[in-house]
Amino acid sequence: KQKEITSAVVQVTAEEFNKGPINNAAQLLQGKVAGLSIYNKGGNPNAAATIRLRGLSTVGANISPLVVVDGVVGASLDNVDPNDIESINVLKDGSAAAIYGSRGSSGVIIVTTKGGKSGDMQLSYNGQLSSSSILNRIDVMTPEEFRAAGGSDLGGETDWTEAVTRNAISQIHNISASGGFGNTTYRISANLREKEGIVINTGFEQFNSRANISTRALNDKLKVDFNASFTQRQSSFGNDLVLKYATLFNPTAPVYTEGSEYFPGNSGDAIGGYFETFGLFDSFNPVSIAEQHDLTGERTELNYNLSLGYDLTDDLDIQFRAARQTSVNQNRNYVPTTALLVGNALSPTRRGSASFNDNRYEFKL
């Protein structure tokens, strides 16, 4: 009944979305819907946003809302560029989400992408350039304070947080063409995103394209909608331990040791040119970790769906929908012998480390 769902259904339109350099569709809704929590811990640009609707609504793995994109139940939100979204409906209560069964027990997020309008073709371009920097830093000892407290003086002065971070530059480019003729409308778009992470050697480059075509036939009784999208993303994940050791490492240590050999002879030497403090427990050069640990990934997603609707009578219509989504992920992790952490040049049994992870996921409706 309408009175049961009035407060449980919230629609957010394109005019109401959050503005600025949005790189994830979920960020459009942050702070817009009561009871909907969206956050990205740590600021990693490659980490997916955590979405919770009114807390943990169930015991087990199904704690994220069900995502529906253009009628495709269970579609991926990662394959929708924020510039292509027309509106988002959030179903918060069980009565509102009941149409989707148990899969909607944690709420439902319904995404409608932009379509074309009848008339001459219109071209549009949207570009954004942004810069990100650290908001709050952990207060650590300066080299002078460290020496005064009795710490080992290694002859240098380094702000390790400064050494492993940067002012991250990001850019977004979107171009679209839309129009229509007769009973047919269309919209085609292409999106390019380059996002740097604040930690050096982190970020991603992403290309996304989408096509939406709608038409009517048989005296307007038959409506045909076809949507297709393609996403390719190349990521540099970095290492989660970089900021840990930027906080812990000796502030009197230099970043590099000039003319050093790969294999050290004494404590406090270097491998690969990076200064390391050998013999100390849990003490590694954070710049070495950031620059020598090469963790990259490539994700390719393709999805398409066809929707048919036929009006049998004024009060009865029949619907048919078919969809398919394919996701391919390839992750590569390489650490050379000259990295003390994991690569471990001092070990006679380990000479670097390499791992490969490939997976393919297919979804059919």
C-alpha positions in Angstrom: 0.0 0.0 0.0 1.2 3.5 -0.8 1.0 4.6 2.8 3.3 1.8 3.9 6.1 2.8 1.5 5.9 6.6 1.3 8.6 7.1 3.9 10.6 4.0 2.8 11.2 5.0 -0.8 13.6 7.9 -1.6 14.4 9.2 -5.1 17.6 11.2 -5.7 17.7 12.8 -9.2 20.7 14.1 -11.2 20.1 17.6 -10.0 20.4 16.5 -6.4 23.5 14.3 -6.7 26.7 15.3 -5.0 28.9 17.5 -7.3 32.6 17.6 -7.9 35.1 14.8 -8.9 32.9 11.8 -8.2 34.7 8.5 -9.2 32.2 6.0 -7.9 28.4 5.9 -8.4 27.8 5.3 -4.7 29.5 8.7 -3.9 26.6 10.5 -5.6 24.3 9.4 -2.7 26.6 10.2 0.3 24.7 12.2 2.8 21.5 12.3 0.6 19.4 9.5 2.1 18.6 9.1 5.8 19.8 5.7 7.1 22.1 5.1 4.1 25.8 4.9 5.1 28.4 5.1 2.3 32.1 5.4 3.2 35.5 4.5 1.8 38.0 3.7 4.6 41.5 4.8 4.1 41.0 6.9 1.0 42.3 4.1 -1.3 41.0 5.1 -4.8 40.9 1.4 -5.8 38.8 0.3 -2.7 35.1 -0.3 -3.3 32.8 1.9 -1.2 31.1 0.2 1.7 27.3 0.6 1.5 25.0 -0.1 4.5 21.3 0.7 4.7 20.1 1.1 8.3 23.0 -0.9 9.8 23.5 -4.6 9.6 20.1 -6.0 8.7 21.0 -9.7 8.6 23.4 -12.3 9.9 25.8 -13.5 7.2 27.3 -12.2 4.0 24.2 -10.5 2.5 24.5 -7.2 4.2 24.8 -4.8 1.2 21.8 -3.5 -0.6 20.7 -5.2 -3.8 21.6 -3.2 -6.9 19.2 -3.0 -9.8 20.5 -1.1 -13.0 17.9 -0.4 -15.7 15.8 -3.3 -14.5 18.7 -5.8 -14.2 18.6 -7.3 -10.8 22.0 -7.9 -9.2 23.9 -5.8 -11.7 27.3 -4.3 -10.9 27.4 -0.7 -9.7 31.1 -0.5 -10.7 30.1 -0.8 -14.4 28.0 2.4 -14.3 29.8 5.7 -14.8 28.4 8.5 -12.5 27.9 10.8 -15.5 25.5 8.4 -17.1 23.0 8.1 -14.2 19.6 9.9 -14.4 18.2 9.0 -11.0 18.6 6.6 -8.1 15.8 5.2 -6.0 16.5 3.7 -2.6 14.0 1.2 -1.1 14.7 1.1 2.7 12.1 -1.1 4.3 11.1 -4.7 3.9 7.6 -3.7 2.6 9.2 -1.6 -0.2 11.8 -4.2 -1.1 9.5 -7.2 -0.9 9.1 -7.4 -4.7 12.7 -8.6 -4.9 12.3 -11.3 -2.3 15.0 -12.2 0.2 17.7 -10.6 -1.9 16.2 -7.3 -1.0 16.3 -7.9 2.7 19.1 -5.4 3.1 17.4 -2.7 1.0 17.5 -2.1 -2.8 19.3 0.6 -4.8 17.6 1.1 -8.2 19.7 3.0 -10.8 18.2 4.5 -13.9 20.7 5.6 -16.6 20.2 8.5 -19.0 18.4 8.0 -22.3 17.9 10.0 -25.4 15.2 12.5 -26.4 13.5 12.9 -29.7 15.0 15.6 -31.9 18.3 16.6 -33.5 21.5 15.0 -32.1 23.0 16.8 -29.2 26.7 16.6 -28.3 27.8 17.4 -24.8 31.2 17.4 -23.0 32.0 17.5 -19.3 35.5 17.8 -18.0 36.9 18.0 -14.4 40.3 18.5 -12.9 40.9 18.1 -9.2 43.6 17.8 -6.6 43.6 15.8 -3.3 45.9 16.1 -0.3 46.1 14.9 3.3 43.6 16.4 5.6 44.9 15.1 9.0 48.3 13.7 9.8 49.4 11.5 12.6 51.7 13.5 15.0 55.1 11.8 15.1 58.5 12.8 16.5 60.7 15.1 14.5 64.3 14.0 13.9 65.4 16.4 16.7 62.8 15.1 19.2 63.8 11.5 18.3 67.5 12.1 19.0 66.6 13.9 22.2 64.6 10.9 23.4 67.6 8.7 22.9 66.8 7.2 19.5 69.6 6.0 17.2 70.9 8.8 15.0 71.3 7.4 11.5 72.6 10.7 10.0 69.6 11.8 8.0 66.4 13.7 8.4 63.3 12.4 6.7 59.6 13.1 6.9 58.4 9.7 5.9 54.8 10.6 5.5 55.8 13.4 3.1 58.1 10.9 1.3 55.4 8.4 0.5 52.5 10.8 -0.3 51.8 13.5 -2.9 49.2 16.0 -4.0 47.1 13.7 -6.2 45.8 15.0 -9.5 42.7 13.5 -11.0 40.9 14.2 -14.3 37.5 13.2 -15.7 36.4 13.5 -19.3 32.9 12.7 -20.5 31.4 13.0 -24.0 27.9 12.0 -25.1 25.6 12.1 -28.1 21.9 11.8 -27.8 18.8 12.3 -30.0 15.9 10.5 -31.6 13.8 10.1 -34.7 10.3 8.9 -35.0 9.6 6.4 -32.2 13.3 5.7 -31.6 15.7 7.5 -29.1 19.3 6.9 -28.3 22.2 8.0 -26.1 25.8 7.0 -26.5 28.5 8.1 -24.1 32.2 7.6 -23.4 34.0 8.3 -20.1 37.7 8.5 -19.2 38.9 8.8 -15.7 42.5 9.1 -14.4 42.7 9.1 -10.6 45.9 9.4 -8.6 46.0 8.2 -5.0 47.6 10.3 -2.3 50.0 7.5 -1.6 52.6 7.3 -4.4 52.2 4.6 -7.0 48.4 4.2 -6.3 45.5 5.1 -8.5 43.7 3.9 -11.6 42.8 4.7 -15.3 39.4 3.8 -16.4 37.5 3.9 -19.7 33.8 3.4 -19.8 31.3 3.5 -22.7 27.5 3.0 -22.7 24.7 2.9 -25.3 21.0 3.2 -24.6 18.5 2.7 -27.4 14.7 2.7 -27.0 12.0 2.3 -29.6 8.2 1.6 -30.0 6.4 -0.5 -32.6 3.1 -2.2 -33.3 1.1 1.0 -32.8 3.1 1.9 -29.7 2.0 -1.3 -28.0 5.5 -2.8 -28.0 8.4 -1.0 -26.3 11.9 -2.2 -26.8 14.9 -1.1 -24.7 18.5 -2.1 -25.3 21.4 -1.1 -23.0 25.0 -2.1 -23.3 28.1 -0.9 -21.4 31.8 -1.7 -21.4 34.4 -0.8 -18.7 38.2 -1.3 -18.7 40.2 -0.3 -15.7 43.9 -0.5 -15.0 44.8 -0.1 -11.3 48.0 0.4 -9.2 47.0 -0.9 -5.8 50.2 -0.1 -3.8 50.8 -1.7 -0.5 48.7 -1.2 2.6 51.8 -1.3 4.8 53.3 1.9 3.4 51.6 4.3 5.8 52.2 2.0 8.8 56.0 2.1 8.3 55.9 5.8 7.4 54.7 6.3 11.0 57.1 3.8 12.6 60.4 4.2 10.7 63.3 6.1 12.2 63.0 9.8 11.2 66.8 10.2 11.2 67.3 7.6 8.4 67.8 8.7 4.9 65.6 7.4 2.0 68.5 6.2 -0.2 72.2 5.3 0.3 74.4 6.6 -2.5 76.5 4.0 -4.2 75.3 1.1 -2.1 75.5 -2.5 -3.1 72.4 -4.7 -3.4 73.5 -6.9 -0.5 74.5 -5.2 2.7 77.6 -6.1 4.8 76.6 -4.2 8.0 73.5 -3.1 9.8 72.2 0.2 8.5 73.1 -0.3 4.9 71.0 -0.5 1.8 69.7 -2.9 -0.9 68.7 -1.6 -4.2 69.8 1.8 -3.1 67.2 2.1 -0.4 68.4 2.6 3.2 67.3 -0.2 5.5 67.8 -0.9 9.2 68.8 -4.6 9.4 68.4 -6.6 12.6 65.5 -4.5 13.9 62.1 -6.2 14.3 59.3 -4.9 12.1 61.3 -2.0 10.6 61.2 -1.4 6.9 61.8 1.6 4.6 58.3 2.8 3.5 59.6 4.4 0.3 61.2 1.0 -0.7 57.8 -0.6 -0.1 55.9 2.0 -2.1 58.3 2.0 -5.1 59.4 -1.7 -5.3 56.2 -3.5 -4.5 54.4 -3.7 -7.9 50.8 -4.7 -7.4 48.7 -4.0 -10.4 45.4 -5.2 -11.8 43.2 -5.0 -14.9 39.4 -5.4 -14.9 37.2 -5.7 -17.9 33.4 -5.7 -17.7 30.9 -6.1 -20.4 27.1 -6.2 -19.9 24.1 -5.8 -22.1 20.4 -6.2 -21.5 17.2 -6.3 -23.6 13.8 -5.4 -22.3 10.5 -6.0 -24.1 7.1 -4.7 -22.9 3.8 -5.3 -24.7 0.5 -3.8 -23.8 -2.1 -6.6 -24.1 -4.9 -4.4 -22.8 -5.2 -1.1 -21.0 -4.9 -3.0 -17.7 -2.6 -5.8 -18.6 0.9 -5.9 -20.1 3.6 -8.6 -20.4 7.3 -8.0 -19.8 10.4 -9.9 -21.0 13.9 -9.1 -19.9 17.3 -10.8 -20.7 20.7 -9.6 -19.5 24.3 -10.9 -19.3 27.3 -9.5 -17.5 30.9 -10.7 -17.8 33.7 -9.6 -15.6 37.4 -10.5 -16.0 39.9 -9.6 -13.4 43.7 -10.0 -13.7 45.9 -9.1 -10.7 49.7 -9.2 -10.8 52.0 -8.8 -7.7 55.7 -8.6 -8.1 58.4 -7.9 -5.4 62.0 -7.9 -6.5 64.9 -9.4 -4.6 66.1 -5.9 -3.5 63.0 -5.4 -1.4 63.7 -6.3 2.2 60.0 -6.8 3.0 58.8 -10.0 1.2 61.5 -9.8 -1.4 64.0 -10.4 1.4 67.5 -10.2 -0.3 69.1 -11.6 2.9 67.3 -15.0 2.7 69.2 -17.8 0.9 65.9 -19.4 -0.1 63.9 -16.5 -1.4 64.7 -14.5 -4.4 61.8 -12.1 -4.8 58.1 -12.9 -5.1 55.6 -13.0 -7.9 51.9 -14.0 -7.9 49.2 -14.0 -10.5 45.4 -14.1 -9.8 42.9 -14.4 -12.6 39.1 -14.8 -12.3 36.1 -14.7 -14.6 32.6 -14.0 -13.4 29.4 -14.4 -15.5 25.9 -13.3 -14.6 22.8 -14.1 -16.6 19.3 -13.0 -16.1 
